Amino acid sequence: TIFTDMYPDAVSGEPVVTASRKCRNSENMLVFDIFPENFRFQTDPPDIDQGLSFFLCDSQGDLLYYQTDMQAAQEEVQDYIWDLMEEIRAGTQAEYNDYFIDRDGQKRAAYYAVMENGWMTIITVPYSVILHDLTGFTLVLVLIFGVCLAALVVMTWKDIKSRARIARTDETVRVLGNSYYALYRINFGDNTYEMIKGSDYMRQRVPQKGNYEDLLQAMSEVIAPDTYDDYMSSFSRENIRALVSRRVRDFGGDFQRRFGDEYRWVSVRVLFDESLAPEEVVLCYREVDQEKQSQMRERKLLEDALEVAKKNEDAKQSFFRNMSHDMRTPLNAIIGLTQLGKKKFEKQEEVQNYLGRIENSSRQLLNLINDILDMSRMEQGKVVLNHEQFDLSQCISQCLDMFRVHAIQEHKQLKEEMHIENRQVLGDSFRLTQVMNNLLSNAFKFTSEGGSVSVEVTQIDRGEFSKYKIVVKDTGVGMSEEFLPHLFEPYAREVRFSARQTVGTGLGMPITKNLITQMNGEIQVDSQLGKGTVFTVVIPFQTAPEEENETEKSQGKGREFQLKGRHILLAEDNEINMEITTEMLTMNGVQVTQAWNGKEAVECFKKSEPYSFDAILMDMQMPEMDGCEAARRIRSMRRPDAQDIPILAVTANAFAEDIAATTAAGMNAHVSKPIDFKLLCRTLEQCLG
């Protein structure tokens, strides 16, 4: 049978295929035309699965028949087949895994067959249909692969973390191991050891493994003799067994071991843990010589500190006993002489004698109190030095003036030498006076009748900063060599002398040395029993310009300051202090207006006429308003004399911060209680001109 390709019919112009076949036993031919659209009516459509497409075309690719789920017109299907035929002829669909993309963008495989007449049948199958049965299996495989991959990743990550942790642990163990110069695993069950790490000496003396007794014997050769017995008993097999039975995990001590020609401290520890093999412990050695030496030094310092504290406590107890005696002595004199004065009131000469002795006892008691307060402040580091200009020669002369009367009364000589070029200096005159008073007081105290005390002041160098040497020498009883190292210790006193010679707190010299040190000075003492004592003080001062010549000063000294006719406002809350101060002032012709607290003082000044008061004496601690606040209120008033009137602080607080507080409040000067009337007059003279 012969089939033609599709061609247009000559009559109708419709596409047609002509089939012809020769008849049997004749030369006749059977020829008929077939219209392609009739294929659908006379041929049962093949059973094709959904998604598959079937195409029948002639050798030219003209579409004769097709069955597809493509939603397209026949012309579009024809174009689709022509494109596919070109790929087939080009050989791109020859392999089993070749594919093409259809008009819907779907991936398809093409399967075709060529007939004898050149016609071609083509079946296209979507890849999704081909792989449909494999998809589930593939998904299972992918899932299994994913799970395995995830498990592998997790296991790998854990392995990496574990390796890192093990590496860190090994590193930590290695560092810990490096801190020990020797490590041994001891099996106390079979009495053996294994050397994990050993010193050079032990590696030469014993094998890596062996009997534990041999190891102890080798160690005994380098252990200090005084600790040998303790070491052998502490680390014996029996003691280790006992320690493990009591579940003691860490046991040991410090011993001295010989390294070459010297002994050094080592720490020996027995360590037990359940992670070790049964009946095993770790014996380790670590050098701790530096730590031990440091501990021993610290312990020695602590013992020394405790010893010093004990000595200080003993000295304080002695101080309190002596202070009780020294305070009761002047108090007893004050009370007794007061009682005698009352009984012999009509005998003025005896009463005057009593009053003089009462005054001396009172000053002695005041000095005791001042020494105690000064020492307390120095121990707390609260002493502050002033930095103001003063006349050094005049300051020392005034100190000597106070002792000239003592020299006359006690039949002692007081000598003075001054070699000073720059008299005006910058410093703390009050503290220098305190130093001089302490040195001179001791000199007179320990010098017997007929002896001498000398003071020599020399300017060592010249310039803006000069050093001044002050030498206080006496011919008194002197001090022993044993006591001299303790002279400047608080509460220390030479006990060889009589009670009269040892009056004092034992604080004068420590206070003196502390003050001199704060002034960047030095003090030295040279003393011999029975020959006397020499104190040498060197203090640097900044020199200042001379304020006035000697003629002007002498003329100034010649003019006597007069208080008579002055009007003073006195603020004081204590009745006795008010009475004493008022009486002292009125006896010298002063008119006194009394105010019993700071508020009353402010009101009195406010109501007074300007310049009616010449000065104000202001107590510091008063009810309702203290002295500093009262001074500030007065200074803030809008009246012509508010800024100019001299205000003097009168208080028992004589410390630097108290003086600073009065200055900040606007006060002009400071006078300490009990009031020295001569000092008060000099202060008023300076303020009133």
Secondary structure, DSSP 8 states (H G I E B T S, - for coil): -EE---EE-TTT--EEEEEEEE-TTSS-EEEEEE-GGGHHHHS------TT-EEEEE-TT--EEEEE------HHHHHHHHHHHHHHHHHTTT-STT--EE-TTS-EEEEEEEE-TTS-EEEEEEEHHHHTHHHHHHHHHHHHHHHHHHHHHHHHHHHHHHHHHHHHHHHHHHHHHHHT-SEEEEEETTTTEEEEEE--HHHHHHS-SEEEHHHHHHHHHTTB-GGGHHHHHHHTSHHHHHHHHHTT--EEEEEEEEEETTEEEEEEEEEE--TTS-TTEEEEEEEE-HHHHHHHHHHHHHHHHHHHHHHHHHHHHHHHHHHHHHHHHHHHHHHHHHHHHHHHTTT-HHHHHHHHHHHHHHHHHHHHHHHHHHHHHHHHTT------EEEEHHHHHHHHHHHHHHHHHHTT-EEEEEEE-S--EEEE-HHHHHHHHHHHHHHHHHTS-TT-EEEEEEEE---SSEEEEEEEEEE-S----TTTGGGTTSTT---TTS-TTTT-S-S-HHHHHHHHHHHTT-EEEEEEETTTEEEEEEEEEEEE----S-HHHHHHHHHS----TT-EEEEE---HHHHHHHHHHHHTTT-EEEEESSHHHHHHHHHHS-TT--SEEEEESS-SSS-HHHHHHHHHTSSSTTTTTS-EEEEES--SHHHHHHHHHTT--EEEESS--HHHHHHHHHHHH-
